[in-house]
Each structure stands twice: as C-alpha cells, then as structure tokens.
C-alpha cells in the first residue's frame, strides 16, 4: 500500500520584510517568480538514515526527514506535515511518518505577485520507523483501520449513552442502539451502517455516514493523560486522551449541553479490536459520578 502524506511547504518569495523569520546566512536569494525547475534545484527533502533495529548493522531510511531550501527564498514560513506544523526555515530532523512506505512530500510555492505553482511532489521512502508510539498501530493497523459501533460490548446492544464519571467504564444509565443513533439530531446517519477510518497517513479521521456522505479531519492522542478511578484510586479509569480536529467521532455530540460537537475524549479502553471513549459533561472538572457520555466501537 502506498501511503501519500502531503507535507505542504509554503514559501513566500519577493521583496517583503520578514520580521519573524531567522535571517538566511550568505545565501544567494532568488529574484522574481520561481518555477518548478527552481524548486527542484533548490529544495532537498530526504529521509535520515538510522541503524536498523530489526537488522543491526544495516542502515535504513527512517521516518525522520531533513528539508533544506538553500537559496530559494529568504524565508520559509512553514512546513506542515501530517502530524503537525513546523515554523522556521530548514529542518535538520523532523519525525514526519509513523508507518513505513513510499510517500510523496508536496512543496507549495507562493510568489510575491500572488502567483503559485501546482504542488510539486518529492518522493520519500521510509523503510523502518523509530520512536513511534505503539498506539498508532492499534488505532491504524498497518496504515489505516476501520472502526464502527460495537453492539456486543453492552448487554442491551447499546453503543452510545451515559453513566457515572470516573466510575463506570462504559454506559450504565441511558443508552441507544446503533439503529437508534441514526435518528439523532446533529448526528443523522451516524448510527448503524456508519463507520470511521483512522489513517496514519496524515493522522486523518474520516467519518462515513450511513447515507454515504463523508466528513474528514485529523486526530491525535496523548497516552500520558490518565485518570484514576473513583472506586479505587490505585486503578486507572482512563488510559489516555483522544483529540479530533475538524470532525468528531460518530455521534460525537454533547447531548445535554446544546448538542454541540465534542472534540476531546478520554480513552477508557483500547486494544486491537475495541475502543471505548468517554466525555464528562462539564469537562475534566466534573466530579466523580457526574454525568459522562460513552462511545463503544470495534474494529473491522
């Protein structure tokens, strides 16, 4: 599977005052509008070789990249990759991928006169990944993974509902089946037949509704954000945080708080086949046994 990860590098060129950028030392700065040939001559994007952890002694292309644009412009404003954005000029070392494969790194150029070039692709091959959180593989498999509702996780086949914060580890009070969720306002067609695709290629979350419509955004996680159980403080109630941008999980809404979108979730359970998320109604300050909403998913 070829993974295409767009890294968009915006390069602003021309007679402008760059007060927020580092000066370029002894570079021959180009004048006027640049061409694709200029970009290919001046920009270099390469994987940084590491010694293999699989085959000791062998050097492999790692998931860290180096980007240089010597002489192309007095200021490179940003380098945006699938896992975040770097603001600065050249990058000596940047972790840009979390799965091996062949990627196209795209360079976007905007000239001072407002003209721009079509995205210019620079291929990068990643043989082996280093310093990658193991949860990437759990969330995304070998590159991407489909998640959908898990009716088997509840004795009444409910997949979304509420329970006691810091105590219940899944819905316990009120809940709905996936079929019922399809009729929820602000979440129409996000029940039975709907699914989410999590991809390590750009850290994307794509939500496909039961009517075929699609909403896409990005996600990230932080497994250091844990919470202890109110029932037994020596036991973890949650094992991390899950964040989305531009999209929610299926039926990711605040039911009792105006039905607005929810973009931050506690991770209560995560393994290769199961994902349980929770959200306290008043945020992290919610007291024990306060209202908390739960989402029960399984992988396909």
Secondary structure, 3 states (H helix, E strand, C coil): CCCCCCCEEEEEECCCCCCCCCCCCCCCCCCCCCCHHHHHHHCEEEEEEEECCCCCCCEEEEEEEEEECCCCCCEEEEEEECCEEECCCCEEEEECCCCCEEEEEEEEEEECCCCECCCEEEEEEECCCCCCCCHHHHHHCCCEEEEEECHHHCCCCEEEEEEECCCCCCCCCCEEEHHHHCCCCCCCCCCCCCEEEEECCCCEEEEECCCCCEEEEEEEEECCCCEECCCCCCCEEECEEEEEECCCCCCCECCCCCCCECCEEEEEEECCCEEEEEEECCHHHCCCCCEEEEEEEEEC
